[in-house]
């Protein structure tokens, strides 16, 4: 799947169950659950029950969508390039609050053209690796993140693969994932969290920054083949993958018609 950023206006689209079952009913549904754990279990069960043909379709549709998106900041942000500076400022504030202990190596997951790498991570770390599936975006990232004006750090390796297939082979001081997890199925999301946990250096953080729904439902965007999950869904999925949440903050000063965006910093349960 294409691993890039894309905040989207909140809208009423299919639930995950509608998407996986290929239902013709496109109205939002409101199901009664027993609790947040049951919702996550339901979502995983729905994903597991989907036919083998559904998953390639989910990823293939997203890849096709992003292949038509310009390799620019504005393209990465769904035509809202004007929020980039506000986004980076919020992320910088968040990193200052959690105090990442190391500054040698960071990983940008779903990097797109490297907007976050260039403006957030390279100024803080000696070397930054990227994961980006789309070849055009990956090529642009190499150019965008190696200009003469790039401060402090340097661009490391670019892994041209989808997050659903990526396994880190290094130990990172920070792993950052933003506006990309909605392109993973439920099973791949938890598997990704588990693999990422193994790529953290002692004391390191995994940070995700994602749109979340205001409702308690998982919402599907048919246009780019992605889902937007409730905040509690990430909380439970991270815990299931062996993480504990250290800090959780909502991004401020975004346009009011966007989904809420939250940053979640976490560490493996076994770490201090």
MISEKOL-565595 format. One record per residue (C-alpha): residue in three letters; x, y, z. Coordinates in nm, 4 decimals. Example, Ala and Ser with C-alpha at 12.3 -4.5 7.8 and 13.67 -1.06 7.14 Angstrom:
BEGIN
<pt><residuo>ALA</residuo><x>1.2300</x><y>-0.4500</y><z>0.7800</z></pt>
<pt><residuo>SER</residuo><x>1.3670</x><y>-0.1060</y><z>0.7140</z></pt>
// end
This chain:
BEGIN
<pt><residuo>UNK</residuo><x>0.0000</x><y>0.0000</y><z>0.0000</z></pt>
<pt><residuo>UNK</residuo><x>0.1149</x><y>0.3590</y><z>-0.0490</z></pt>
<pt><residuo>UNK</residuo><x>0.2571</x><y>0.4918</y><z>0.2759</z></pt>
<pt><residuo>UNK</residuo><x>0.1904</x><y>0.8606</y><z>0.2896</z></pt>
<pt><residuo>UNK</residuo><x>0.0100</x><y>1.1256</y><z>0.4829</z></pt>
<pt><residuo>UNK</residuo><x>-0.3450</x><y>1.2372</y><z>0.4203</z></pt>
<pt><residuo>UNK</residuo><x>-0.5622</x><y>1.4157</y><z>0.6761</z></pt>
<pt><residuo>UNK</residuo><x>-0.9231</x><y>1.4137</y><z>0.5548</z></pt>
<pt><residuo>UNK</residuo><x>-1.2411</x><y>1.6022</y><z>0.6445</z></pt>
<pt><residuo>UNK</residuo><x>-1.4698</x><y>1.4000</y><z>0.8677</z></pt>
<pt><residuo>UNK</residuo><x>-1.7550</x><y>1.2489</y><z>0.6691</z></pt>
<pt><residuo>UNK</residuo><x>-2.0105</x><y>0.9700</y><z>0.6910</z></pt>
<pt><residuo>UNK</residuo><x>-1.8896</x><y>0.6640</y><z>0.4987</z></pt>
<pt><residuo>UNK</residuo><x>-1.8945</x><y>0.2884</y><z>0.5407</z></pt>
<pt><residuo>UNK</residuo><x>-1.8118</x><y>0.1066</y><z>0.8607</z></pt>
<pt><residuo>UNK</residuo><x>-1.5335</x><y>-0.1494</y><z>0.8418</z></pt>
<pt><residuo>UNK</residuo><x>-1.7842</x><y>-0.4307</y><z>0.8422</z></pt>
<pt><residuo>UNK</residuo><x>-1.9600</x><y>-0.2833</y><z>0.5388</z></pt>
<pt><residuo>UNK</residuo><x>-1.6291</x><y>-0.2591</y><z>0.3558</z></pt>
<pt><residuo>UNK</residuo><x>-1.5111</x><y>-0.6094</y><z>0.4307</z></pt>
<pt><residuo>UNK</residuo><x>-1.8474</x><y>-0.7654</y><z>0.3507</z></pt>
<pt><residuo>UNK</residuo><x>-1.8780</x><y>-0.5636</y><z>0.0258</z></pt>
<pt><residuo>UNK</residuo><x>-2.2216</x><y>-0.4510</y><z>0.1311</z></pt>
<pt><residuo>UNK</residuo><x>-2.4220</x><y>-0.2300</y><z>-0.1020</z></pt>
<pt><residuo>UNK</residuo><x>-2.5580</x><y>-0.0366</y><z>0.1939</z></pt>
<pt><residuo>UNK</residuo><x>-2.3372</x><y>0.2720</y><z>0.2151</z></pt>
<pt><residuo>UNK</residuo><x>-2.4977</x><y>0.4439</y><z>0.5127</z></pt>
<pt><residuo>UNK</residuo><x>-2.3145</x><y>0.4785</y><z>0.8423</z></pt>
<pt><residuo>UNK</residuo><x>-2.4331</x><y>0.2282</y><z>1.1014</z></pt>
<pt><residuo>UNK</residuo><x>-2.4340</x><y>0.2519</y><z>1.4783</z></pt>
<pt><residuo>UNK</residuo><x>-2.3821</x><y>-0.0844</y><z>1.6474</z></pt>
<pt><residuo>UNK</residuo><x>-2.4223</x><y>-0.1502</y><z>2.0186</z></pt>
<pt><residuo>UNK</residuo><x>-2.1118</x><y>-0.3029</y><z>2.1730</z></pt>
<pt><residuo>UNK</residuo><x>-2.0262</x><y>-0.4363</y><z>2.5157</z></pt>
<pt><residuo>UNK</residuo><x>-1.7135</x><y>-0.2243</y><z>2.5431</z></pt>
<pt><residuo>UNK</residuo><x>-1.4012</x><y>-0.0983</y><z>2.3610</z></pt>
<pt><residuo>UNK</residuo><x>-1.2226</x><y>-0.4338</y><z>2.3848</z></pt>
<pt><residuo>UNK</residuo><x>-1.5190</x><y>-0.5983</y><z>2.2136</z></pt>
<pt><residuo>UNK</residuo><x>-1.5047</x><y>-0.3422</y><z>1.9332</z></pt>
<pt><residuo>UNK</residuo><x>-1.1419</x><y>-0.4151</y><z>1.8605</z></pt>
<pt><residuo>UNK</residuo><x>-1.2076</x><y>-0.7882</y><z>1.8797</z></pt>
<pt><residuo>UNK</residuo><x>-1.4993</x><y>-0.7460</y><z>1.6385</z></pt>
<pt><residuo>UNK</residuo><x>-1.2873</x><y>-0.5484</y><z>1.3946</z></pt>
<pt><residuo>UNK</residuo><x>-1.0111</x><y>-0.8080</y><z>1.3997</z></pt>
<pt><residuo>UNK</residuo><x>-1.2660</x><y>-1.0874</y><z>1.3580</z></pt>
<pt><residuo>UNK</residuo><x>-1.4212</x><y>-0.9098</y><z>1.0613</z></pt>
<pt><residuo>UNK</residuo><x>-1.0783</x><y>-0.8655</y><z>0.9038</z></pt>
<pt><residuo>UNK</residuo><x>-0.9933</x><y>-1.2312</y><z>0.9674</z></pt>
<pt><residuo>UNK</residuo><x>-1.3206</x><y>-1.3466</y><z>0.8177</z></pt>
<pt><residuo>UNK</residuo><x>-1.2691</x><y>-1.1488</y><z>0.4977</z></pt>
<pt><residuo>UNK</residuo><x>-1.1751</x><y>-1.3560</y><z>0.1956</z></pt>
<pt><residuo>UNK</residuo><x>-0.8145</x><y>-1.3736</y><z>0.0809</z></pt>
<pt><residuo>UNK</residuo><x>-0.9139</x><y>-1.1647</y><z>-0.2193</z></pt>
<pt><residuo>UNK</residuo><x>-1.0317</x><y>-0.8728</y><z>-0.0053</z></pt>
<pt><residuo>UNK</residuo><x>-0.6928</x><y>-0.7812</y><z>0.1416</z></pt>
<pt><residuo>UNK</residuo><x>-0.5104</x><y>-0.7397</y><z>-0.1929</z></pt>
<pt><residuo>UNK</residuo><x>-0.8072</x><y>-0.5352</y><z>-0.3126</z></pt>
<pt><residuo>UNK</residuo><x>-0.7863</x><y>-0.3093</y><z>-0.0052</z></pt>
<pt><residuo>UNK</residuo><x>-0.4148</x><y>-0.2478</y><z>-0.0551</z></pt>
<pt><residuo>UNK</residuo><x>-0.4279</x><y>-0.2359</y><z>-0.4345</z></pt>
<pt><residuo>UNK</residuo><x>-0.6999</x><y>0.0271</y><z>-0.4399</z></pt>
<pt><residuo>UNK</residuo><x>-0.4984</x><y>0.2491</y><z>-0.2067</z></pt>
<pt><residuo>UNK</residuo><x>-0.1857</x><y>0.2055</y><z>-0.4141</z></pt>
<pt><residuo>UNK</residuo><x>-0.3723</x><y>0.3058</y><z>-0.7277</z></pt>
<pt><residuo>UNK</residuo><x>-0.5112</x><y>0.6151</y><z>-0.5561</z></pt>
<pt><residuo>UNK</residuo><x>-0.1732</x><y>0.7387</y><z>-0.4319</z></pt>
<pt><residuo>UNK</residuo><x>-0.0012</x><y>0.6690</y><z>-0.7630</z></pt>
<pt><residuo>UNK</residuo><x>-0.2062</x><y>0.9584</y><z>-0.9019</z></pt>
<pt><residuo>UNK</residuo><x>-0.1116</x><y>1.2013</y><z>-0.6230</z></pt>
<pt><residuo>UNK</residuo><x>0.1614</x><y>1.4619</y><z>-0.6927</z></pt>
<pt><residuo>UNK</residuo><x>0.4891</x><y>1.4090</y><z>-0.5066</z></pt>
<pt><residuo>UNK</residuo><x>0.4601</x><y>1.7423</y><z>-0.3251</z></pt>
<pt><residuo>UNK</residuo><x>0.3838</x><y>1.8549</y><z>0.0288</z></pt>
<pt><residuo>UNK</residuo><x>0.0411</x><y>1.9643</y><z>-0.0875</z></pt>
<pt><residuo>UNK</residuo><x>-0.0164</x><y>1.6231</y><z>-0.2438</z></pt>
<pt><residuo>UNK</residuo><x>0.0907</x><y>1.4409</y><z>0.0709</z></pt>
<pt><residuo>UNK</residuo><x>-0.1527</x><y>1.6464</y><z>0.2755</z></pt>
<pt><residuo>UNK</residuo><x>-0.4547</x><y>1.6035</y><z>0.0517</z></pt>
<pt><residuo>UNK</residuo><x>-0.4452</x><y>1.9582</y><z>-0.0819</z></pt>
<pt><residuo>UNK</residuo><x>-0.3937</x><y>2.1079</y><z>0.2640</z></pt>
<pt><residuo>UNK</residuo><x>-0.0246</x><y>2.1894</y><z>0.2501</z></pt>
<pt><residuo>UNK</residuo><x>-0.0950</x><y>2.5009</y><z>0.4524</z></pt>
<pt><residuo>UNK</residuo><x>-0.1279</x><y>2.2908</y><z>0.7709</z></pt>
<pt><residuo>UNK</residuo><x>0.2259</x><y>2.1517</y><z>0.7427</z></pt>
<pt><residuo>UNK</residuo><x>0.3974</x><y>2.4135</y><z>0.9609</z></pt>
<pt><residuo>UNK</residuo><x>0.1302</x><y>2.3810</y><z>1.2313</z></pt>
<pt><residuo>UNK</residuo><x>0.1635</x><y>2.0026</y><z>1.2195</z></pt>
<pt><residuo>UNK</residuo><x>0.5427</x><y>2.0100</y><z>1.2550</z></pt>
<pt><residuo>UNK</residuo><x>0.5230</x><y>2.2605</y><z>1.5401</z></pt>
<pt><residuo>UNK</residuo><x>0.2798</x><y>2.0368</y><z>1.7286</z></pt>
<pt><residuo>UNK</residuo><x>0.5032</x><y>1.7345</y><z>1.6743</z></pt>
<pt><residuo>UNK</residuo><x>0.8113</x><y>1.9252</y><z>1.7902</z></pt>
<pt><residuo>UNK</residuo><x>0.6340</x><y>2.0270</y><z>2.1087</z></pt>
<pt><residuo>UNK</residuo><x>0.5315</x><y>1.6669</y><z>2.1680</z></pt>
<pt><residuo>UNK</residuo><x>0.8870</x><y>1.5360</y><z>2.1266</z></pt>
<pt><residuo>UNK</residuo><x>1.0156</x><y>1.7967</y><z>2.3716</z></pt>
<pt><residuo>UNK</residuo><x>0.7589</x><y>1.6765</y><z>2.6244</z></pt>
<pt><residuo>UNK</residuo><x>0.8462</x><y>1.3066</y><z>2.6042</z></pt>
<pt><residuo>UNK</residuo><x>1.2242</x><y>1.3672</y><z>2.5972</z></pt>
<pt><residuo>UNK</residuo><x>1.3543</x><y>1.0980</y><z>2.3644</z></pt>
<pt><residuo>UNK</residuo><x>1.6760</x><y>0.9741</y><z>2.5321</z></pt>
<pt><residuo>UNK</residuo><x>1.8831</x><y>0.9071</y><z>2.2199</z></pt>
<pt><residuo>UNK</residuo><x>1.9548</x><y>1.1085</y><z>1.9059</z></pt>
<pt><residuo>UNK</residuo><x>2.1475</x><y>0.8698</y><z>1.6833</z></pt>
<pt><residuo>UNK</residuo><x>1.8865</x><y>0.6967</y><z>1.4676</z></pt>
<pt><residuo>UNK</residuo><x>1.5176</x><y>0.7514</y><z>1.3873</z></pt>
<pt><residuo>UNK</residuo><x>1.2711</x><y>0.5813</y><z>1.1533</z></pt>
<pt><residuo>UNK</residuo><x>0.9923</x><y>0.7542</y><z>0.9585</z></pt>
<pt><residuo>UNK</residuo><x>0.7160</x><y>0.5061</y><z>0.8705</z></pt>
<pt><residuo>UNK</residuo><x>0.4978</x><y>0.5889</y><z>0.5725</z></pt>
<pt><residuo>UNK</residuo><x>0.7287</x><y>0.8756</y><z>0.4901</z></pt>
<pt><residuo>UNK</residuo><x>0.5824</x><y>0.9920</y><z>0.1603</z></pt>
<pt><residuo>UNK</residuo><x>0.8258</x><y>1.2466</y><z>0.0152</z></pt>
<pt><residuo>UNK</residuo><x>0.9980</x><y>1.2895</y><z>0.3512</z></pt>
<pt><residuo>UNK</residuo><x>0.8180</x><y>1.5954</y><z>0.4858</z></pt>
<pt><residuo>UNK</residuo><x>0.8410</x><y>1.4741</y><z>0.8464</z></pt>
<pt><residuo>UNK</residuo><x>1.1943</x><y>1.3437</y><z>0.8003</z></pt>
<pt><residuo>UNK</residuo><x>1.3195</x><y>1.6774</y><z>0.6721</z></pt>
<pt><residuo>UNK</residuo><x>1.1382</x><y>1.9160</y><z>0.9049</z></pt>
<pt><residuo>UNK</residuo><x>1.1006</x><y>1.7129</y><z>1.2262</z></pt>
<pt><residuo>UNK</residuo><x>1.3447</x><y>1.4225</y><z>1.2455</z></pt>
<pt><residuo>UNK</residuo><x>1.6644</x><y>1.5257</y><z>1.0642</z></pt>
<pt><residuo>UNK</residuo><x>1.7024</x><y>1.8367</y><z>1.2856</z></pt>
<pt><residuo>UNK</residuo><x>1.6962</x><y>1.6056</y><z>1.5910</z></pt>
<pt><residuo>UNK</residuo><x>1.8778</x><y>1.2880</y><z>1.4864</z></pt>
<pt><residuo>UNK</residuo><x>2.2120</x><y>1.2070</y><z>1.3304</z></pt>
<pt><residuo>UNK</residuo><x>2.0518</x><y>0.9714</y><z>1.0793</z></pt>
<pt><residuo>UNK</residuo><x>1.6942</x><y>0.9017</y><z>0.9704</z></pt>
<pt><residuo>UNK</residuo><x>1.5735</x><y>0.5952</y><z>0.7795</z></pt>
<pt><residuo>UNK</residuo><x>1.2471</x><y>0.5970</y><z>0.5829</z></pt>
<pt><residuo>UNK</residuo><x>0.9838</x><y>0.3387</y><z>0.4950</z></pt>
<pt><residuo>UNK</residuo><x>0.7861</x><y>0.4302</y><z>0.1828</z></pt>
<pt><residuo>UNK</residuo><x>0.6256</x><y>0.1912</y><z>-0.0620</z></pt>
<pt><residuo>UNK</residuo><x>0.5501</x><y>0.4261</y><z>-0.3518</z></pt>
<pt><residuo>UNK</residuo><x>0.8628</x><y>0.4436</y><z>-0.5774</z></pt>
<pt><residuo>UNK</residuo><x>0.7945</x><y>0.7977</y><z>-0.6965</z></pt>
<pt><residuo>UNK</residuo><x>0.7544</x><y>0.9255</y><z>-0.3409</z></pt>
<pt><residuo>UNK</residuo><x>1.0674</x><y>0.7397</y><z>-0.2274</z></pt>
<pt><residuo>UNK</residuo><x>1.2725</x><y>0.8936</y><z>-0.5096</z></pt>
<pt><residuo>UNK</residuo><x>1.1408</x><y>1.2386</y><z>-0.4267</z></pt>
<pt><residuo>UNK</residuo><x>1.2229</x><y>1.1851</y><z>-0.0582</z></pt>
<pt><residuo>UNK</residuo><x>1.5860</x><y>1.1176</y><z>-0.1423</z></pt>
<pt><residuo>UNK</residuo><x>1.6022</x><y>1.4515</y><z>-0.3220</z></pt>
<pt><residuo>UNK</residuo><x>1.3866</x><y>1.6458</y><z>-0.0740</z></pt>
<pt><residuo>UNK</residuo><x>1.5818</x><y>1.5311</y><z>0.2321</z></pt>
<pt><residuo>UNK</residuo><x>1.9340</x><y>1.5778</y><z>0.0945</z></pt>
<pt><residuo>UNK</residuo><x>1.9314</x><y>1.9437</y><z>-0.0070</z></pt>
<pt><residuo>UNK</residuo><x>2.2089</x><y>2.1792</y><z>0.1021</z></pt>
<pt><residuo>UNK</residuo><x>1.9726</x><y>2.3409</y><z>0.3510</z></pt>
<pt><residuo>UNK</residuo><x>1.8969</x><y>2.0162</y><z>0.5340</z></pt>
<pt><residuo>UNK</residuo><x>2.0047</x><y>2.0792</y><z>0.8976</z></pt>
<pt><residuo>UNK</residuo><x>2.2039</x><y>1.8623</y><z>1.1413</z></pt>
<pt><residuo>UNK</residuo><x>2.1316</x><y>1.4999</y><z>1.0482</z></pt>
<pt><residuo>UNK</residuo><x>2.1436</x><y>1.2973</y><z>0.7308</z></pt>
<pt><residuo>UNK</residuo><x>1.9177</x><y>1.0682</y><z>0.5334</z></pt>
<pt><residuo>UNK</residuo><x>1.9867</x><y>0.6996</y><z>0.5852</z></pt>
<pt><residuo>UNK</residuo><x>1.8247</x><y>0.4049</y><z>0.4138</z></pt>
<pt><residuo>UNK</residuo><x>1.4950</x><y>0.4152</y><z>0.2278</z></pt>
<pt><residuo>UNK</residuo><x>1.2990</x><y>0.0915</y><z>0.2538</z></pt>
<pt><residuo>UNK</residuo><x>1.0708</x><y>0.0714</y><z>-0.0498</z></pt>
<pt><residuo>UNK</residuo><x>0.8105</x><y>-0.1609</y><z>0.1028</z></pt>
<pt><residuo>UNK</residuo><x>0.4666</x><y>-0.1446</y><z>0.2631</z></pt>
<pt><residuo>UNK</residuo><x>0.4353</x><y>-0.1367</y><z>0.6416</z></pt>
<pt><residuo>UNK</residuo><x>0.2408</x><y>-0.4625</y><z>0.6297</z></pt>
<pt><residuo>UNK</residuo><x>0.5630</x><y>-0.6286</y><z>0.5080</z></pt>
<pt><residuo>UNK</residuo><x>0.8263</x><y>-0.4192</y><z>0.6874</z></pt>
<pt><residuo>UNK</residuo><x>1.0372</x><y>-0.5579</y><z>0.9709</z></pt>
<pt><residuo>UNK</residuo><x>1.3055</x><y>-0.3326</y><z>1.1256</z></pt>
<pt><residuo>UNK</residuo><x>1.6574</x><y>-0.4726</y><z>1.1309</z></pt>
<pt><residuo>UNK</residuo><x>1.8087</x><y>-0.1898</y><z>1.3376</z></pt>
<pt><residuo>UNK</residuo><x>1.7487</x><y>-0.0450</y><z>1.6839</z></pt>
<pt><residuo>UNK</residuo><x>1.5983</x><y>0.3040</y><z>1.6681</z></pt>
<pt><residuo>UNK</residuo><x>1.5864</x><y>0.5817</y><z>1.9295</z></pt>
<pt><residuo>UNK</residuo><x>1.2525</x><y>0.6918</y><z>1.7841</z></pt>
<pt><residuo>UNK</residuo><x>1.0093</x><y>0.5319</y><z>1.5418</z></pt>
<pt><residuo>UNK</residuo><x>0.7548</x><y>0.7809</y><z>1.4061</z></pt>
<pt><residuo>UNK</residuo><x>0.4408</x><y>0.6823</y><z>1.2130</z></pt>
<pt><residuo>UNK</residuo><x>0.1979</x><y>0.9454</y><z>1.0847</z></pt>
<pt><residuo>UNK</residuo><x>-0.1170</x><y>0.9398</y><z>0.8686</z></pt>
<pt><residuo>UNK</residuo><x>-0.0494</x><y>0.5927</y><z>0.7354</z></pt>
<pt><residuo>UNK</residuo><x>-0.1911</x><y>0.3345</y><z>0.9785</z></pt>
<pt><residuo>UNK</residuo><x>-0.5369</x><y>0.3759</y><z>0.8301</z></pt>
<pt><residuo>UNK</residuo><x>-0.4022</x><y>0.1935</y><z>0.5253</z></pt>
<pt><residuo>UNK</residuo><x>-0.3408</x><y>-0.1238</y><z>0.7291</z></pt>
<pt><residuo>UNK</residuo><x>-0.5989</x><y>-0.3936</y><z>0.7929</z></pt>
<pt><residuo>UNK</residuo><x>-0.6743</x><y>-0.4750</y><z>1.1567</z></pt>
<pt><residuo>UNK</residuo><x>-0.4556</x><y>-0.7847</y><z>1.1654</z></pt>
<pt><residuo>UNK</residuo><x>-0.1686</x><y>-0.6094</y><z>0.9874</z></pt>
<pt><residuo>UNK</residuo><x>-0.1952</x><y>-0.3139</y><z>1.2266</z></pt>
<pt><residuo>UNK</residuo><x>-0.1336</x><y>-0.5247</y><z>1.5362</z></pt>
<pt><residuo>UNK</residuo><x>0.1340</x><y>-0.7312</y><z>1.3610</z></pt>
<pt><residuo>UNK</residuo><x>0.3068</x><y>-0.4067</y><z>1.2588</z></pt>
<pt><residuo>UNK</residuo><x>0.3017</x><y>-0.2827</y><z>1.6198</z></pt>
<pt><residuo>UNK</residuo><x>0.4594</x><y>-0.6082</y><z>1.7371</z></pt>
<pt><residuo>UNK</residuo><x>0.7385</x><y>-0.5942</y><z>1.4790</z></pt>
<pt><residuo>UNK</residuo><x>0.8085</x><y>-0.2266</y><z>1.5472</z></pt>
<pt><residuo>UNK</residuo><x>0.8430</x><y>-0.3020</y><z>1.9184</z></pt>
<pt><residuo>UNK</residuo><x>1.1420</x><y>-0.5220</y><z>1.8347</z></pt>
<pt><residuo>UNK</residuo><x>1.3105</x><y>-0.2321</y><z>1.6531</z></pt>
<pt><residuo>UNK</residuo><x>1.3317</x><y>0.0015</y><z>1.9519</z></pt>
<pt><residuo>UNK</residuo><x>1.6564</x><y>0.0707</y><z>2.1357</z></pt>
<pt><residuo>UNK</residuo><x>1.6484</x><y>0.0648</y><z>2.5183</z></pt>
<pt><residuo>UNK</residuo><x>1.4406</x><y>0.3585</y><z>2.6433</z></pt>
<pt><residuo>UNK</residuo><x>1.3235</x><y>0.4467</y><z>2.2925</z></pt>
<pt><residuo>UNK</residuo><x>0.9747</x><y>0.5591</y><z>2.1898</z></pt>
<pt><residuo>UNK</residuo><x>0.7285</x><y>0.4581</y><z>1.9229</z></pt>
<pt><residuo>UNK</residuo><x>0.5065</x><y>0.7545</y><z>1.8313</z></pt>
<pt><residuo>UNK</residuo><x>0.1991</x><y>0.7416</y><z>1.6128</z></pt>
<pt><residuo>UNK</residuo><x>0.0064</x><y>1.0452</y><z>1.4915</z></pt>
<pt><residuo>UNK</residuo><x>-0.3299</x><y>0.9704</y><z>1.3372</z></pt>
<pt><residuo>UNK</residuo><x>-0.6774</x><y>1.0963</y><z>1.2599</z></pt>
<pt><residuo>UNK</residuo><x>-0.9363</x><y>0.9526</y><z>1.4975</z></pt>
<pt><residuo>UNK</residuo><x>-1.3139</x><y>0.9418</y><z>1.4703</z></pt>
<pt><residuo>UNK</residuo><x>-1.5392</x><y>1.1498</y><z>1.6911</z></pt>
<pt><residuo>UNK</residuo><x>-1.7809</x><y>0.8569</y><z>1.6986</z></pt>
<pt><residuo>UNK</residuo><x>-1.7065</x><y>0.5121</y><z>1.8380</z></pt>
<pt><residuo>UNK</residuo><x>-1.7105</x><y>0.3525</y><z>1.4937</z></pt>
<pt><residuo>UNK</residuo><x>-1.4394</x><y>0.2678</y><z>1.2426</z></pt>
<pt><residuo>UNK</residuo><x>-1.5030</x><y>0.4765</y><z>0.9314</z></pt>
<pt><residuo>UNK</residuo><x>-1.3961</x><y>0.3709</y><z>0.5815</z></pt>
<pt><residuo>UNK</residuo><x>-1.2907</x><y>0.6120</y><z>0.3085</z></pt>
<pt><residuo>UNK</residuo><x>-1.3661</x><y>0.4418</y><z>-0.0224</z></pt>
<pt><residuo>UNK</residuo><x>-1.1727</x><y>0.6977</y><z>-0.2252</z></pt>
<pt><residuo>UNK</residuo><x>-0.8241</x><y>0.6155</y><z>-0.0948</z></pt>
<pt><residuo>UNK</residuo><x>-0.9094</x><y>0.2764</y><z>0.0623</z></pt>
<pt><residuo>UNK</residuo><x>-0.8320</x><y>0.3668</y><z>0.4216</z></pt>
<pt><residuo>UNK</residuo><x>-0.9984</x><y>0.3538</y><z>0.7617</z></pt>
<pt><residuo>UNK</residuo><x>-1.0185</x><y>0.6034</y><z>1.0457</z></pt>
<pt><residuo>UNK</residuo><x>-1.0352</x><y>0.4441</y><z>1.3887</z></pt>
<pt><residuo>UNK</residuo><x>-1.1569</x><y>0.5636</y><z>1.7300</z></pt>
<pt><residuo>UNK</residuo><x>-0.8830</x><y>0.6752</y><z>1.9684</z></pt>
<pt><residuo>UNK</residuo><x>-0.9592</x><y>0.3914</y><z>2.2087</z></pt>
<pt><residuo>UNK</residuo><x>-0.9008</x><y>0.1434</y><z>1.9264</z></pt>
<pt><residuo>UNK</residuo><x>-0.5350</x><y>0.2469</y><z>1.9084</z></pt>
<pt><residuo>UNK</residuo><x>-0.5043</x><y>0.2326</y><z>2.2867</z></pt>
<pt><residuo>UNK</residuo><x>-0.6252</x><y>-0.1269</y><z>2.2964</z></pt>
<pt><residuo>UNK</residuo><x>-0.4332</x><y>-0.2389</y><z>1.9870</z></pt>
<pt><residuo>UNK</residuo><x>-0.1064</x><y>-0.0999</y><z>2.1252</z></pt>
<pt><residuo>UNK</residuo><x>-0.1631</x><y>-0.2779</y><z>2.4547</z></pt>
<pt><residuo>UNK</residuo><x>-0.2395</x><y>-0.6018</y><z>2.2704</z></pt>
<pt><residuo>UNK</residuo><x>0.0916</x><y>-0.5655</y><z>2.0870</z></pt>
<pt><residuo>UNK</residuo><x>0.2893</x><y>-0.5266</y><z>2.4091</z></pt>
<pt><residuo>UNK</residuo><x>0.3103</x><y>-0.1476</y><z>2.4461</z></pt>
<pt><residuo>UNK</residuo><x>0.2252</x><y>0.0882</y><z>2.7282</z></pt>
<pt><residuo>UNK</residuo><x>0.1170</x><y>0.4443</y><z>2.6517</z></pt>
<pt><residuo>UNK</residuo><x>0.3383</x><y>0.7131</y><z>2.8023</z></pt>
<pt><residuo>UNK</residuo><x>0.1731</x><y>1.0272</y><z>2.6679</z></pt>
<pt><residuo>UNK</residuo><x>-0.1252</x><y>1.1131</y><z>2.4499</z></pt>
<pt><residuo>UNK</residuo><x>-0.1958</x><y>1.4642</y><z>2.3175</z></pt>
<pt><residuo>UNK</residuo><x>-0.4353</x><y>1.6147</y><z>2.0664</z></pt>
<pt><residuo>UNK</residuo><x>-0.2853</x><y>1.8273</y><z>1.7885</z></pt>
<pt><residuo>UNK</residuo><x>-0.3973</x><y>2.1883</y><z>1.8249</z></pt>
<pt><residuo>UNK</residuo><x>-0.4850</x><y>2.4604</y><z>1.5716</z></pt>
<pt><residuo>UNK</residuo><x>-0.5977</x><y>2.2408</y><z>1.2851</z></pt>
<pt><residuo>UNK</residuo><x>-0.9059</x><y>2.3387</y><z>1.0794</z></pt>
<pt><residuo>UNK</residuo><x>-1.2268</x><y>2.2492</y><z>1.2580</z></pt>
<pt><residuo>UNK</residuo><x>-1.3621</x><y>2.0382</y><z>0.9712</z></pt>
<pt><residuo>UNK</residuo><x>-1.0844</x><y>1.7797</y><z>1.0045</z></pt>
<pt><residuo>UNK</residuo><x>-1.0892</x><y>1.4689</y><z>1.2154</z></pt>
<pt><residuo>UNK</residuo><x>-0.9251</x><y>1.5135</y><z>1.5574</z></pt>
<pt><residuo>UNK</residuo><x>-0.5570</x><y>1.4226</y><z>1.5312</z></pt>
<pt><residuo>UNK</residuo><x>-0.3791</x><y>1.2611</y><z>1.8259</z></pt>
<pt><residuo>UNK</residuo><x>-0.0158</x><y>1.1859</y><z>1.9036</z></pt>
<pt><residuo>UNK</residuo><x>0.0496</x><y>0.8763</y><z>2.1145</z></pt>
<pt><residuo>UNK</residuo><x>0.3937</x><y>0.7999</y><z>2.2577</z></pt>
<pt><residuo>UNK</residuo><x>0.4501</x><y>0.4481</y><z>2.3847</z></pt>
<pt><residuo>UNK</residuo><x>0.7187</x><y>0.2092</y><z>2.5033</z></pt>
<pt><residuo>UNK</residuo><x>0.7364</x><y>-0.1691</y><z>2.5259</z></pt>
<pt><residuo>UNK</residuo><x>0.5757</x><y>-0.3002</y><z>2.8442</z></pt>
<pt><residuo>UNK</residuo><x>0.9072</x><y>-0.4448</y><z>2.9582</z></pt>
<pt><residuo>UNK</residuo><x>1.0945</x><y>-0.1102</y><z>2.9396</z></pt>
<pt><residuo>UNK</residuo><x>1.1257</x><y>0.1506</y><z>3.2125</z></pt>
// end
